[in-house]
Amino acid sequence: MMMPSPVKAITNSSLLKLSLIINLVMSSFVFVGSAYTQEKTINSLVIKPYDLEYVVDIGGMKVKASHQLLKQGTQYRVKTTAKNFLGTIREQGDFEVSKTGKIVPLKYTEQQKMMMGNRSESQNFDWSSKSLSYSVDGSSGEMDILPGYFDRLSLTEQLRIDIASGSKKIVYTIIRKGKKKQYQYQVIGNQILKTDQGSYNSLVIERLSGNSAKKTKIWFAVDWDYAILKLKTYEKNSKKTMVLNQGKLNGNLILPL
């Protein structure tokens, strides 16, 4: 039996770690807080631009990740990026906000460029015909959709709106790789979170799943429109962590207490 060379073994191990990190980063951005403030107007939640930078750690391997929200006329664009020397993944989503403060997804794309290979996904929402056209690694398809369906990035914004409105337990339908999936969250409570940058007032939520061996907790900055401060995933003997390194909300630095 031929044994793999040490260099190849190290590379395969690094690629596996990067894949795990990418999974954490991209999944975690489903939870990343949108920047908005509730005003004293009927059904009005004003979304603000933000620029957030994170450090992700899995088994000592570090990845830089960013999450941005931009306004373009009456539409909004969310962009996420995660990268290290082994590869890069980018996501982008366009959406609108209805008069009742509901997020309406319009378009979503994801591109992965890594040493282990390239992958891509795109989604186009047509609300006039209640249909979605999608492509996953070159394979195309269509499906029927209903109001309240999201891509991974538009779900981010709706989650923040609902949590800020006081919801304690929420279930969403998300479109991923041409399939419909349910994401369920539950609010745990408030906590003072200590980080390397300082302490923050936070709201802790947990993503619920059928796998009792896997837990995901997310800490949101209560004083900064619930921007994400920290995300931690526990699975078997592994722990994955993402922590805010620095960020801006509507051009203002996010500062600790």
N, C-alpha and C positions, 0 to 999 in steps of 0.2 A: 504494500500500500504506500502510495506517495504522500508524504506529509507536506502541507503548505509551507512556503517559505515564511520566515519571521516577518518580513516586510509586508507580504500579502496578508498575513494574519492580522497585523496591526491595522492595515488599511481597511480590511473588512470590519474589524471591531469599531474603528472610527466612523465608518459609513453607517453602521447599525446605530451608533449613538446619535449621529446627526439625524437619522431618520426618526428616532424617538423624540429628539429635541424639536424637530420640525412639527411632529404630531402635536406636541405640547403647545408650541407657540401658536400654530394655526388654530388648534382647538380652543386654546385659551382666549384668542381674540374674539371668539364667540361671546366671551364674558366681558371683554374690555368695556369700560364705562363710556357712554356718550357724554358729551359736555353740554349740558342744558340747565336752565333755571326755570322753575315754575313761577309764573307771574300771576297777578290777580286779574286775569282776563279769562273769559269762559273758554274751556277746552284749549288752552294755549300753553305749549311748552316750547320755549325758544332754544333752539340748538345753536351752540357756539362752536367755532373752530377749535381744534386742539392738536397738539403735537407731543406725543408721549414716546419715551425711549426706555427700554427694558433690558435687563440682563437675565438670561435663562441659564440655569445650571442643572445638568444631569450627569451625575457621576464624575464631577470635576471638569467636564467639557462645557465651555462657555459659548453662548451664541448671543449676538446683539440683535434686538428686535425693535421695530418701530411701528407706531400706529398713528395715523393722521386723519383728521376730518377737515374737509374743505367745503366751502359753499360756492356753487357756480350758478348764479342766477336764482331760479326757484328750486334748483336741485342741489343735492349734496353728494360728495364723493368721499368714500372711506378707502384708505390705502394702508396695507400692512406689508412689512418686509422682515424676513428673518434670514440671517446669513452668517457663515463663517468660512474658513478656507476650503471646506469641502463642497459648498454649494449655496444656492440662494432660492428662496421661495417668495413670490410676490402675489398678493391678493388685491383686488380692487372691486368696489361695489358702488353703484349709483342708486339713489333713492329719492323719493319726495316725501313730504309730510302732509297728510290730509288736514282738512279744517278741524277735525276732531282730535288732532294730535297723534294719529296712527301712522306708522311707517309704511310706505308703499315701495317695495323693491322694484327696480327697473332693469338692472343689468349687473352681472357678477362674472369675474374672470379670476383664474388662478393659474400661475405658471411655476413649475418646479424645474430648476436646472441644477442637477447634482452629478457627482461622479458615477453614481449608480444608474443614471439615466434621467431622461426628461419626461415630465408629465404635464398635462394641461386640462383645464375644465372651463367651460363658459355656460352662462345661463342668460336668457333673454325673456323677460316677463311681458306678456301681452295681455293687459287687463281688459281690453275691449272684447277680446274673444275668450278670456279666462283660460289661456293656454301658456305653456312654457316650452320654449325650444332650448335644447341643451346639447353640448358636445363634451365627451369625456375621452381624452386621448385619441381624438379623431373620429370616434363613433358618435353619431348624432341620433337624436330622438325627440319626441314631444310628449307632454302630459298635460292633463287638465289641472287647473289650480283654482283655489278659492281665496277670498280675502283672509288674511292672517297667515298665509304661507310666506316663508322667508328664505333667503340665502344666508350664509353664515355671518356675513357682515351686517346686513340690514337687521338681523336678529339682535345684534349688539345694541342698536339704538332703541328698539322696542323694549328690550329687557330693562334698560335704564329708565325709560319712561314709566314702566309699570312699577319698578321698585321704588322710584321717587314718589309715586302716587300712593304708596303704602301697601302694595300687594305683598302677600307673605308666601304664597305658593303659586307657581305659574307653570303652565305647560304650553309649548310652542311646537308647530310643525315646520320642519326645515327641509329644504331640498338639497340633497348631496349625492353627487355621482348618479343622477337620474333616478334617485329613490327618495321617498318621503320618510323622514325619521322624526321621532318625538324627543324633545329636550325638556326636562323638568327641573325646576329650581325651587329651593326653599330658603327663606330668610332665617338665619340662626339668631342674630342679635347684634348689638353694638359692642365695640371693643376699641381700646387704645392700642394701636399697632405701633411697635417700635421697629424702625429700620435703620440702616446705616445713614440715611439722610435726616433722621429725626423721628419724632412721634406724630401720629395722625389719628384723628377721630375716624373710625371706620365702621362700615356695616358689613357683616360677614354673611355670605350666602353659601349654600352647598348645592352642587349638582347631584340630583338623585338618579340612581341607575339600578338595574337589576343585579349588578355585580357587587356583592357585599365586600369583596376583597379590594375594590377600587373606590377611592374617595377623592373628591375634588372640592377644595374650599377656595373662596375668592374674597379678598378684602377690598372694599371700595372707600374712597375718600369722601366722607360725608360733607366736608367743608369745601370741596372742590368738584361739585356737581357729579359725585360718584365716579370719578376716574379711578381705574383700577390701580391699587397699590401693590398687591401681592396675590399670586396664585400658587397653590401647592396641590400636587397630585400624589397620592399614596397608592401604590399597587404592588402587592406581594412584598418583596424586600427592597423595592426601589422607591425613590422619592425624587420628584421633579419640581423645581421651584422657579418662578418668574417674579422678579421684583422691579418696581419702578426705579430707574436710575435718575431721571430728570424729566420734566415735562412743563408744558405751557398750556393754559386754558384761556382762550380768547386773547392771546398775547401776553398773559400774566404768568410769571413763574409759579409753579405749584410748590408751596412752602410748608414745612412742618409747623406744629404748634409752637 
